[in-house]
Amino acid sequence: MNETTIFPARTIVTMDPSQPTVEAVAVRDGKVLAAGSLDECASWGPHTVDDRFADHVLTPGMIEAHAHTFEGAFGLLPYAGWFPRHRPDGSTAPGVKTYDDLLNLLRRLDQETQGSQEPIVVWGFDPIYFVDEERLTRDHLDRASTERPIFVFHASAHLATVNSAMLTRHEVTRETQTVGVARDGNGEPNGELQEMPAIALATSAIHMIMRMMGDPEAIRTLGQMCANTGITSLVDLGASGVTRPEGQDVWHQVVTDEFPARIHQRHLIGMMPGLNDWGAAADQVKAFELDDTARLRTAGLKIVLDGSIQGFTAKMKWPGYYSPDGISPTDHGVWMVPPEQLLEMVRPFHERRINTHVHCNGDLTIDLWIDVVEQLLLESAWLDHRYTVQHSQLTSAAQYRRMAKLGMCANIFSNHIWYWGDQHHDITVGPERARRMEACRTAEEAGVSFSLHTDASVTPLGHLHTMWCAVNRVTPSGRVLGEHERISAQSALHAVTTGAAYQLHADDEFGSIECGKAADFTVLEDNPLTVDPMSIKDIGVWGTIVGGTANEAAHPGA
């Protein structure tokens, strides 16, 4: 007989409506054998009791339904963001609060790597926080070095700023016609590169980042960060196997049965140069499914339609971005896929029943994606498609009603309320639209199944924070941004467990603690459903249990 282990805990939150909490869970063969009282679990026969979580709280394994391999790779790179950031070893990197802080960091990195031909690459920066400074340009970065190429990746991953040496190395000049190369008053590139076609001009930095993303160490780092933050399943919404299938070999070598999280890969198309045979791409995604394992799975397709709101590259409906001076043009944003091409692009995937998630930050892109889904369903009925609006930041009540009728889902970027809420209120979209951003309550009342996400590395991995944002909607200034869009802690936990599993067509396997499902649990120091709502983000994380195997969070100096 296979071994059975029983884990008692102070509280086990099951997300099973028939028994919301229990005192123990029995695990056999990596699955939940029973959940209930200790006696009920023991009634299944010979067993071992593991008491290490007797003072902890177990929840269903939290599922990050939108993150990126960047989180692991960037965990190995110097950090230059505004807010302090947890590192893979459990330590915390300080925030960069001034341009002098940034330049001193770059100078130090240049000194530490003298003689290297690699560019200096840092990540996490966002000029929108520096309201008393002019926008960062090559001129600022040239103060750190005029000889060593510098690449400052913005937090959104939709923009970067480079110095003159980087522009010179890759011959980016006033004659460069690539969309997204920002200019100064004389028509010269000012160092800001907006969206991937322009960012890709900094070839040496992009090649360095791509090498790191495929490095086994970066993948292992991602796994440790999942354990640190209580994530048992992570959906990588930037897998590039369609264009570089050889990269899948590395993932299969690293993500074995001992890996501390399950990785679900959603393959990215739309921004890949030269890729226009969508039927062949769909066949490639289906082929990947043949190699799925318990820890590494194919999750379908991702398409990026627009940019970021805080980068002013998301596509917005009238009246566009906030314009207190009354003169800001309404035609902001960048189409990452020509709108007229989206239906043709998605159709082969729909015909093969491959679930598709589309990045929609601006409300104009949300309308387009809903229209395309409606047309696809008119052409070929798929009653359980679960097509998802990713980010879903400015989705209106009317759009949510349409999504509900079509069976669509939303993955809501609740972390924006904290990381950019004040900026959205004051700078990007204005007070009214900012109050209805990340509209979880509206989605819930419309009957749209939704999850929450971090978009790591854009914001830090970890669902206690996304839940805290959705429940409290508090900004760094202390403003409550849209009190009527608050949801309960129960709804927030549902979103990061059952709701996320539903989007993956995997709610029969993950998302709750009940007989027959995977033994994936998040191990916490307290119960997010009973603590003061403002304390949710501060709950300690012991680690995770994945397939019955415990994975402890890293601690500095351990």
C-alpha positions as CSV (number, residue, x, y, z in Angstrom):
1,M,0.0,0.0,0.0
2,N,1.3,3.5,-0.9
3,E,2.2,5.7,2.1
4,T,-0.3,8.2,3.5
5,T,0.7,11.3,5.3
6,I,-1.7,13.3,7.4
7,F,-1.0,17.1,7.9
8,P,-2.9,18.6,10.8
9,A,-3.0,22.4,11.0
10,R,-4.4,25.2,13.1
11,T,-6.8,25.9,10.3
12,I,-7.2,24.4,6.8
13,V,-9.2,26.7,4.5
14,T,-10.4,24.4,1.8
15,M,-12.4,26.6,-0.6
16,D,-14.8,23.6,-0.8
17,P,-18.3,25.0,0.0
18,S,-19.4,21.7,1.6
19,Q,-16.8,22.1,4.3
20,P,-15.0,25.5,4.3
21,T,-12.5,24.6,7.0
22,V,-11.1,21.3,8.3
23,E,-8.4,20.3,10.8
24,A,-6.4,17.9,8.8
25,V,-5.7,16.7,5.3
26,A,-4.5,13.2,4.2
27,V,-2.1,13.0,1.2
28,R,-1.4,9.9,-0.9
29,D,0.3,9.7,-4.3
30,G,0.6,13.5,-4.4
31,K,-3.1,13.9,-4.1
32,V,-5.6,14.7,-1.4
33,L,-6.9,11.5,-0.1
34,A,-9.2,13.1,2.5
35,A,-9.9,16.4,4.2
36,G,-11.7,16.6,7.6
37,S,-11.1,15.8,11.2
38,L,-7.9,14.0,12.2
39,D,-10.0,10.9,12.9
40,E,-11.7,11.0,9.5
41,C,-8.3,11.3,7.7
42,A,-6.9,8.4,9.8
43,S,-9.8,6.2,9.0
44,W,-8.3,5.6,5.5
45,G,-5.8,3.2,7.0
46,P,-2.1,3.1,7.9
47,H,-0.5,6.6,7.9
48,T,2.1,8.9,9.2
49,V,1.1,12.2,11.0
50,D,3.3,15.2,10.0
51,D,2.8,17.8,12.8
52,R,5.2,20.5,11.5
53,F,2.2,22.7,10.4
54,A,0.2,22.2,13.6
55,D,0.5,26.0,14.3
56,H,0.1,27.1,10.7
57,V,-2.7,27.8,8.3
58,L,-3.1,25.8,5.0
59,T,-5.0,27.2,2.0
60,P,-5.3,25.7,-1.4
61,G,-2.1,26.3,-3.4
62,M,-2.1,29.8,-4.7
63,I,-2.0,30.1,-8.4
64,E,-0.2,33.0,-10.2
65,A,-2.1,33.1,-13.5
66,H,0.1,35.8,-15.1
67,A,3.8,36.1,-14.4
68,H,7.0,35.8,-16.4
69,T,10.3,34.0,-16.4
70,F,11.7,37.6,-16.1
71,E,11.0,37.2,-12.4
72,G,13.7,34.6,-12.0
73,A,16.1,36.2,-14.4
74,F,15.7,39.6,-12.9
75,G,16.1,38.1,-9.4
76,L,19.8,37.8,-10.6
77,L,20.1,41.3,-11.9
78,P,20.6,44.7,-10.0
79,Y,17.3,46.3,-9.0
80,A,16.5,50.0,-9.6
81,G,12.8,50.2,-8.7
82,W,11.0,52.7,-6.5
83,F,9.6,50.3,-3.9
84,P,11.8,47.9,-1.8
85,R,11.8,44.5,-3.4
86,H,12.2,41.0,-1.9
87,R,15.1,39.0,-3.4
88,P,15.3,35.3,-4.0
89,D,17.4,34.7,-0.8
90,G,14.7,36.3,1.3
91,S,16.5,39.6,1.7
92,T,15.1,43.0,0.6
93,A,16.6,45.3,-1.9
94,P,16.1,49.0,-1.1
95,G,14.2,51.3,-3.5
96,V,15.8,53.8,-5.8
97,K,14.3,57.2,-4.8
98,T,16.4,59.7,-6.7
99,Y,18.2,60.0,-10.1
100,D,21.4,60.3,-8.1
101,D,20.6,57.0,-6.5
102,L,20.2,55.5,-9.9
103,L,23.4,57.0,-11.3
104,N,25.4,56.0,-8.3
105,L,24.2,52.4,-8.7
106,L,25.2,52.4,-12.4
107,R,28.6,53.9,-11.6
108,R,29.2,51.2,-9.0
109,L,28.2,48.4,-11.4
110,D,30.5,49.9,-14.0
111,Q,33.4,49.9,-11.5
112,E,32.7,46.3,-10.4
113,T,32.7,45.0,-13.9
114,Q,35.5,47.0,-15.5
115,G,36.7,45.4,-18.7
116,S,33.4,43.6,-19.5
117,Q,32.0,44.1,-23.0
118,E,28.5,43.4,-21.7
119,P,26.2,46.3,-21.2
120,I,25.1,47.4,-17.7
121,V,21.5,46.2,-17.3
122,V,19.3,47.2,-14.4
123,W,15.5,46.7,-14.0
124,G,12.5,48.0,-12.2
125,F,12.8,51.7,-12.9
126,D,9.8,53.9,-13.6
127,P,10.1,57.6,-14.3
128,I,6.4,58.2,-13.5
129,Y,7.3,58.3,-9.8
130,F,9.8,61.1,-10.2
131,V,7.3,63.9,-10.5
132,D,9.8,66.6,-9.6
133,E,12.3,65.6,-12.3
134,E,12.3,65.8,-16.0
135,R,11.8,62.4,-17.7
136,L,14.9,60.2,-17.7
137,T,16.8,60.4,-21.0
138,R,20.2,59.4,-22.4
139,D,21.6,62.7,-21.1
140,H,21.0,61.6,-17.5
141,L,22.5,58.1,-18.1
142,D,25.5,59.6,-19.8
143,R,26.5,61.1,-16.4
144,A,27.1,57.5,-15.3
145,S,29.1,56.5,-18.4
146,T,29.6,57.7,-21.9
147,E,31.6,54.6,-22.9
148,R,29.8,51.6,-21.4
149,P,26.3,50.9,-22.9
150,I,23.6,51.2,-20.2
151,F,20.1,49.7,-20.4
152,V,17.5,50.7,-17.8
153,F,14.5,48.4,-18.1
154,H,11.3,50.0,-16.8
155,A,9.1,48.1,-14.3
156,S,6.3,47.6,-16.9
157,A,8.8,45.9,-19.3
158,H,7.1,48.0,-22.0
159,L,9.8,50.7,-22.0
160,A,13.5,51.1,-21.5
161,T,15.9,54.0,-21.3
162,V,19.5,53.8,-22.7
163,N,22.5,56.0,-22.8
164,S,24.4,57.4,-25.8
165,A,26.8,54.6,-25.8
166,M,24.0,52.1,-26.3
167,L,22.5,54.1,-29.1
168,T,25.8,54.4,-30.8
169,R,26.7,50.7,-30.4
170,H,23.5,49.7,-32.3
171,E,23.4,52.6,-34.7
172,V,20.1,54.1,-33.5
173,T,20.1,57.6,-35.0
174,R,17.7,60.2,-36.2
175,E,17.3,58.2,-39.4
176,T,16.0,55.2,-37.5
177,Q,12.4,54.7,-38.4
178,T,11.3,52.1,-35.8
179,V,8.1,53.1,-34.1
180,G,8.7,53.8,-30.4
181,V,12.1,55.6,-30.6
182,A,11.4,58.7,-28.6
183,R,13.0,62.0,-29.8
184,D,14.3,65.2,-28.4
185,G,13.4,68.7,-29.7
186,N,16.0,68.3,-32.4
187,G,14.7,65.0,-33.7
188,E,17.5,62.9,-32.2
189,P,16.7,59.7,-30.2
190,N,16.5,60.8,-26.6
191,G,17.2,57.3,-25.1
192,E,13.7,56.2,-24.3
193,L,12.6,53.1,-26.2
194,Q,8.8,52.4,-26.1
195,E,7.5,48.9,-26.7
196,M,9.3,45.8,-28.0
197,P,10.2,46.8,-31.6
198,A,12.1,49.8,-30.3
199,I,13.5,48.1,-27.2
200,A,14.8,45.3,-29.4
201,L,17.1,47.8,-31.1
202,A,19.3,47.6,-27.9
203,T,20.3,44.2,-29.1
204,S,23.2,43.5,-26.8
205,A,21.0,44.1,-23.7
206,I,18.1,42.1,-25.0
207,H,20.4,39.2,-25.9
208,M,21.9,39.3,-22.4
209,I,18.4,39.2,-20.8
210,M,17.2,36.4,-23.1
211,R,20.3,34.3,-22.2
212,M,19.5,34.8,-18.6
213,M,15.8,33.8,-19.1
214,G,17.0,30.5,-20.6
215,D,19.6,29.9,-17.9
216,P,18.8,27.0,-15.6
217,E,19.8,29.1,-12.6
218,A,17.1,31.7,-13.5
219,I,14.5,29.0,-13.7
220,R,15.6,27.5,-10.4
221,T,15.5,31.0,-8.9
222,L,11.9,31.4,-10.1
223,G,11.0,28.2,-8.3
224,Q,12.5,29.4,-5.0
225,M,10.6,32.7,-5.4
226,C,7.4,30.7,-5.7
227,A,8.1,28.9,-2.5
228,N,9.0,32.2,-0.8
229,T,5.7,33.7,-1.7
230,G,3.3,30.7,-1.3
231,I,2.8,30.1,-5.1
232,T,2.3,26.5,-6.0
233,S,1.5,27.0,-9.7
234,L,2.8,29.8,-11.9
235,V,1.6,30.6,-15.4
236,D,4.4,32.0,-17.6
237,L,2.7,34.3,-20.1
238,G,5.8,34.9,-22.1
239,A,6.9,31.4,-23.2
240,S,8.6,31.7,-26.6
241,G,8.6,28.0,-27.5
242,V,6.7,28.7,-30.7
243,T,9.6,30.6,-32.2
244,R,12.4,28.9,-30.2
245,P,11.2,25.3,-29.5
246,E,14.7,24.2,-28.6
247,G,14.4,26.2,-25.4
248,Q,11.8,23.8,-24.1
249,D,14.6,21.2,-23.5
250,V,16.1,23.4,-20.8
251,W,12.7,23.8,-19.0
252,H,12.2,20.0,-19.1
253,Q,15.7,19.4,-17.6
254,V,15.1,21.8,-14.7
255,V,11.4,21.5,-14.0
256,T,11.4,17.9,-12.8
257,D,9.3,16.3,-10.1
258,E,11.5,18.0,-7.5
259,F,10.8,21.5,-8.7
260,P,9.1,23.6,-6.0
261,A,6.2,24.8,-8.2
262,R,4.2,23.8,-11.3
263,I,4.9,25.9,-14.4
264,H,2.1,26.4,-16.9
265,Q,3.5,27.9,-20.1
266,R,1.3,30.1,-22.2
267,H,3.1,30.7,-25.5
268,L,3.5,34.3,-26.8
269,I,2.8,35.3,-30.4
270,G,2.0,38.6,-32.0
271,M,5.2,40.4,-31.2
272,M,7.4,37.8,-32.8
273,P,9.0,39.2,-36.0
274,G,8.5,37.0,-39.1
275,L,5.8,34.8,-37.5
276,N,2.7,35.0,-39.6
277,D,1.7,31.3,-40.1
278,W,-0.8,31.1,-37.3
279,G,-1.9,27.6,-38.2
280,A,1.6,26.3,-37.9
281,A,2.0,28.1,-34.6
282,A,-1.2,26.5,-33.3
283,D,0.1,23.1,-34.4
284,Q,3.3,23.8,-32.5
285,V,1.4,24.6,-29.3
286,K,-0.6,21.4,-29.6
287,A,2.6,19.5,-30.1
288,F,4.0,20.9,-26.9
289,E,1.1,19.3,-25.0
290,L,2.5,15.8,-25.9
291,D,5.5,16.5,-23.6
292,D,3.5,17.8,-20.6
293,T,4.5,16.6,-17.2
294,A,3.1,16.9,-13.7
295,R,5.3,20.0,-13.1
296,L,5.6,21.5,-16.6
297,R,2.5,22.0,-18.8
298,T,1.3,23.8,-21.8
299,A,-1.4,26.4,-21.0
300,G,-2.3,27.8,-24.5
301,L,-1.7,31.1,-26.2
302,K,-1.0,34.7,-25.2
303,I,-1.3,37.8,-27.5
304,V,-0.3,41.3,-26.5
305,L,-2.6,44.0,-28.0
306,D,-1.3,47.2,-26.5
307,G,1.2,48.6,-24.0
308,S,1.0,50.0,-20.5
309,I,-1.1,52.7,-19.0
310,Q,1.6,54.2,-16.9
311,G,3.8,54.2,-20.0
312,F,1.1,55.9,-22.0
313,T,1.3,53.1,-24.6
314,A,-2.0,51.4,-23.8
315,K,-4.8,52.0,-26.3
316,M,-7.5,54.2,-24.8
317,K,-11.1,55.0,-25.9
318,W,-12.2,58.6,-25.9
319,P,-11.2,60.9,-24.2
320,G,-7.8,59.2,-24.0
321,Y,-5.3,60.0,-21.3
322,Y,-6.0,62.5,-18.5
323,S,-5.4,66.1,-19.7
324,P,-5.9,68.7,-17.0
325,D,-4.4,71.3,-19.4
326,G,-7.1,70.4,-22.0
327,I,-4.5,70.0,-24.8
328,S,-3.4,66.3,-24.5
329,P,-4.2,64.4,-27.7
330,T,-6.7,61.5,-27.3
331,D,-4.9,59.2,-29.8
332,H,-2.4,57.7,-27.4
333,G,-1.1,54.1,-27.3
334,V,0.5,51.5,-29.5
335,W,-1.1,48.6,-31.2
336,M,1.2,45.7,-30.8
337,V,-1.0,43.7,-33.2
338,P,-2.9,45.4,-36.1
339,P,-6.5,45.3,-35.0
340,E,-7.7,44.0,-38.3
341,Q,-5.3,41.0,-37.9
342,L,-6.5,39.7,-34.5
343,L,-9.4,37.6,-35.7
344,E,-7.3,35.9,-38.4
345,M,-4.5,35.3,-35.8
346,V,-6.7,33.7,-33.2
347,R,-9.0,31.6,-35.5
348,P,-6.6,28.6,-36.0
349,F,-6.1,28.4,-32.2
350,H,-9.9,28.5,-31.7
351,E,-10.4,25.8,-34.2
352,R,-7.9,23.6,-32.4
353,R,-9.6,24.5,-29.0
354,I,-6.5,26.2,-27.6
355,N,-7.3,28.7,-24.9
356,T,-6.2,32.2,-25.6
357,H,-5.5,35.0,-23.2
358,V,-5.0,38.6,-24.5
359,H,-3.1,41.5,-22.9
360,C,-5.6,44.4,-22.8
361,N,-4.6,47.3,-20.6
362,G,-6.5,50.0,-22.4
363,D,-10.3,49.9,-22.7
364,L,-10.1,50.1,-26.5
365,T,-8.3,46.8,-26.7
366,I,-10.9,45.2,-24.4
367,D,-13.6,46.1,-26.9
368,L,-11.6,44.6,-29.7
369,W,-10.9,41.3,-27.9
370,I,-14.6,40.9,-26.9
371,D,-15.7,41.5,-30.5
372,V,-13.2,38.9,-31.8
373,V,-14.4,36.3,-29.2
374,E,-18.0,36.9,-30.2
375,Q,-17.2,36.5,-33.9
376,L,-15.2,33.3,-33.2
377,L,-18.1,31.8,-31.3
378,L,-20.5,32.7,-34.1
379,E,-18.3,30.8,-36.6
380,S,-17.6,27.8,-34.4
381,A,-19.3,27.2,-31.0
382,W,-16.9,26.3,-28.2
383,L,-19.0,26.4,-25.0
384,D,-16.1,26.1,-22.6
385,H,-13.5,28.3,-24.1
386,R,-12.7,30.5,-21.0
387,Y,-11.1,33.2,-23.1
388,T,-9.5,35.8,-20.8
389,V,-8.9,39.5,-20.7
390,Q,-5.5,39.8,-19.2
391,H,-4.9,42.9,-16.9
392,S,-8.5,44.0,-17.5
393,Q,-7.6,47.3,-15.8
394,L,-10.2,49.7,-17.3
395,T,-12.9,47.2,-18.1
396,S,-16.3,48.9,-17.7
397,A,-19.5,47.5,-16.3
398,A,-20.9,47.3,-19.8
399,Q,-17.9,45.3,-21.0
400,Y,-18.1,42.9,-18.1
401,R,-21.7,42.3,-18.9
402,R,-20.7,41.4,-22.5
403,M,-17.9,39.2,-21.2
404,A,-20.3,37.3,-18.9
405,K,-22.7,36.6,-21.8
406,L,-19.8,35.2,-23.8
407,G,-18.3,33.1,-21.0
408,M,-15.1,35.1,-20.9
409,C,-12.9,35.5,-17.8
410,A,-10.8,38.3,-16.4
411,N,-7.4,38.3,-14.8
412,I,-7.3,41.5,-12.9
413,F,-4.1,43.4,-12.1
414,S,-5.1,44.5,-8.6
415,N,-1.5,45.4,-7.7
416,H,-1.8,48.5,-9.8
417,I,-3.9,50.0,-7.1
418,W,-0.9,50.2,-4.8
419,Y,2.0,50.5,-7.2
420,W,0.5,53.1,-9.6
421,G,-2.9,54.0,-8.1
422,D,-1.9,57.6,-7.1
423,Q,-0.3,58.1,-10.5
424,H,-3.4,56.8,-12.3
425,H,-5.6,59.2,-10.3
426,D,-3.4,62.2,-10.8
427,I,-1.6,61.7,-14.1
428,T,-2.7,58.9,-16.5
429,V,-6.5,58.4,-16.4
430,G,-7.9,60.9,-13.8
431,P,-10.0,60.4,-10.7
432,E,-13.2,58.9,-12.0
433,R,-11.6,56.1,-14.2
434,A,-9.0,55.5,-11.5
435,R,-11.7,54.7,-9.0
436,R,-13.1,52.0,-11.2
437,M,-9.8,50.5,-12.2
438,E,-9.2,46.8,-11.3
439,A,-13.0,46.5,-10.9
440,C,-13.2,43.2,-9.0
441,R,-16.6,43.9,-7.4
442,T,-18.1,44.8,-10.8
443,A,-16.8,41.6,-12.4
444,E,-18.1,39.6,-9.5
445,E,-21.6,41.1,-9.7
446,A,-21.7,40.6,-13.5
447,G,-20.9,36.9,-13.0
448,V,-17.5,37.0,-14.7
449,S,-15.0,34.5,-13.3
450,F,-11.8,36.3,-12.4
451,S,-8.4,35.9,-10.9
452,L,-5.8,38.3,-9.6
453,H,-2.2,38.6,-10.7
454,T,1.1,40.3,-10.2
455,D,2.5,40.2,-13.7
456,A,5.8,39.4,-12.0
457,S,8.4,40.8,-12.6
458,V,6.3,44.0,-13.2
459,T,5.3,43.9,-9.6
460,P,6.6,41.4,-7.0
461,L,5.4,37.8,-7.0
462,G,3.0,37.0,-4.1
463,H,-0.8,36.8,-3.8
464,L,-1.1,38.0,-0.2
465,H,-0.4,41.5,-1.8
466,T,-2.8,41.1,-4.7
467,M,-5.5,40.0,-2.3
468,W,-4.7,42.9,0.1
469,C,-5.1,45.3,-2.8
470,A,-8.4,43.9,-4.0
471,V,-9.8,43.9,-0.5
472,N,-8.6,47.3,0.7
473,R,-7.8,49.4,-2.5
474,V,-5.4,51.6,-0.6
475,T,-2.7,53.6,-2.3
476,P,0.7,54.8,-0.9
477,S,-0.8,58.2,-0.2
478,G,-3.5,56.7,2.0
479,R,-6.2,57.2,-0.6
480,V,-8.9,54.5,-0.9
481,L,-9.2,54.3,-4.6
482,G,-12.8,53.2,-5.4
483,E,-14.2,51.9,-2.1
484,H,-17.2,50.4,-3.9
485,E,-15.0,48.0,-5.9
486,R,-13.6,46.4,-2.7
487,I,-14.2,42.6,-2.4
488,S,-14.2,40.3,0.6
489,A,-11.1,38.3,1.6
490,Q,-13.1,35.2,0.8
491,S,-13.6,36.4,-2.8
492,A,-10.0,37.4,-3.1
493,L,-8.8,34.0,-1.9
494,H,-11.2,32.3,-4.4
495,A,-9.7,34.5,-7.2
496,V,-6.1,33.3,-6.6
497,T,-7.1,29.6,-6.1
498,T,-10.3,28.3,-7.7
499,G,-10.7,31.3,-10.0
500,A,-7.2,31.0,-11.4
501,A,-7.5,27.2,-11.8
502,Y,-10.7,27.8,-13.8
503,Q,-9.0,30.0,-16.3
504,L,-6.5,27.1,-16.9
505,H,-9.3,24.6,-17.5
506,A,-7.8,22.9,-14.4
507,D,-10.3,23.5,-11.6
508,D,-11.0,19.8,-11.5
509,E,-7.4,19.3,-10.3
510,F,-6.3,22.5,-8.5
511,G,-7.9,25.4,-6.6
512,S,-9.4,23.7,-3.5
513,I,-8.5,21.1,-0.9
514,E,-10.8,18.1,-1.5
515,C,-10.6,14.4,-2.3
516,G,-9.0,13.7,-5.6
517,K,-7.3,17.0,-6.2
518,A,-3.6,17.7,-6.2
519,A,-2.0,18.0,-2.8
520,D,-0.9,21.6,-3.4
521,F,-1.1,23.9,-0.4
522,T,0.1,27.3,0.6
523,V,1.5,27.3,4.2
524,L,0.8,30.6,6.1
525,E,1.4,31.9,9.6
526,D,-2.1,33.2,9.9
527,N,-5.5,33.0,8.2
528,P,-6.2,35.7,5.5
529,L,-9.9,35.3,6.0
530,T,-9.9,36.2,9.7
531,V,-7.1,38.7,10.2
532,D,-7.7,42.5,10.0
533,P,-8.0,43.1,6.2
534,M,-5.2,45.6,6.3
535,S,-2.9,42.9,7.7
536,I,-3.4,40.4,4.8
537,K,-0.2,41.4,3.0
538,D,1.9,41.1,6.2
539,I,1.0,37.4,6.9
540,G,4.2,35.3,7.0
541,V,4.7,32.6,4.4
542,W,6.3,29.3,5.7
543,G,6.4,28.0,2.1
544,T,4.4,25.5,0.1
545,I,3.4,21.9,-0.4
546,V,3.4,20.7,-4.0
547,G,2.2,17.3,-4.8
548,G,2.6,16.4,-1.1
549,T,6.2,17.6,-0.9
550,A,7.1,20.6,1.3
551,N,9.2,23.5,0.1
552,E,10.4,26.0,2.7
553,A,10.8,29.7,2.0
554,A,14.3,31.1,1.9
555,H,15.6,33.2,4.8
556,P,18.5,35.7,4.6
557,G,21.7,34.2,5.8
558,A,20.2,30.7,6.1
